[in-house]
Amino acid sequence: MYLARWSTLLLAGLLAGPTLWHAFVQHDLDYGTAMTRFLIAVVVSAFMLSVLRGMADGYRRSRSSKPPEPGRRHDDDG
């Protein structure tokens, strides 16, 4: 799992966005609580994106391999 990828941090920011908003803009939530929730969101988003990458990697591998050459039949001329 890559915890410091931009996609992971962006998804974690989106998941913890309301918490960060309440902590840093509205000041009705403790900073430590907001950062703890953000760090939990980083781990969760890294896991979610690694599962998604794993699923997409299976499709990428199957597309990159060349299809088998068609064999000749007995009644083909040539």
C-alpha atoms as one frame of an Amber mdcrd trajectory, in Angstrom:
protein
   0.000   0.000   0.000   1.220   3.442  -0.913   0.213   5.925   1.762   1.903
   8.977   0.249   0.474   8.893  -3.279  -1.406  11.971  -4.427  -4.494   9.913
  -5.198  -4.482   8.410  -1.710  -4.102  11.765   0.010  -6.755  13.361  -2.206
  -9.272  10.605  -1.488  -8.475  10.820   2.228  -9.020  14.566   2.093 -12.387
  14.021   0.470 -13.372  11.400   3.024 -12.271  13.516   5.987 -13.297  16.827
   4.413 -16.239  17.613   6.682 -14.154  16.838   9.770 -11.317  19.060   8.590
 -13.791  21.826   7.766 -15.274  21.747  11.253 -11.850  21.734  12.878 -10.057
  24.387  10.861 -12.840  26.696   9.641 -15.724  26.488  12.084 -13.515  25.728
  15.137 -16.102  23.502  16.784 -13.964  20.346  16.700 -10.602  19.583  18.256
  -7.590  19.605  15.887  -6.290  16.320  17.246  -9.593  14.598  16.558  -9.670
  15.951  13.021  -6.113  14.853  12.272  -6.750  11.418  13.787  -9.756  10.989
  11.513  -7.699  12.182   8.542  -4.957   9.640   9.279  -7.549   6.881   9.554
  -8.983   8.065   6.235  -5.490   7.848   4.687  -5.184   4.193   5.667  -8.722
   3.384   4.500  -8.279   5.182   1.180  -4.912   3.499   0.569  -6.565   0.118
   1.101  -9.499   1.026  -1.162  -7.229   2.235  -3.956  -4.952  -0.799  -3.671
  -7.963  -3.092  -4.114  -9.074  -1.035  -7.105  -5.573  -1.149  -8.611  -5.455
  -4.904  -8.068  -8.736  -5.385  -9.897  -7.652  -3.140 -12.770  -4.260  -4.854
 -12.966  -5.941  -8.147 -13.837  -7.662  -6.531 -16.799  -4.475  -4.784 -17.881
  -2.528  -8.049 -17.888  -5.135  -9.871 -19.931  -5.258  -7.079 -22.539  -1.499
  -6.828 -22.934  -1.062 -10.462 -23.921  -1.414 -11.167 -27.620  -4.337 -13.315
 -28.701  -3.343 -16.759 -29.943  -2.783 -17.186 -33.642  -5.611 -19.073 -35.307
  -4.595 -22.562 -36.376  -5.024 -23.942 -39.858  -7.698 -26.468 -40.568  -7.187
 -29.589 -42.614  -9.441 -28.409 -45.422  -7.731 -25.000 -45.814  -5.860 -24.496
 -49.072  -2.419 -23.087 -48.969
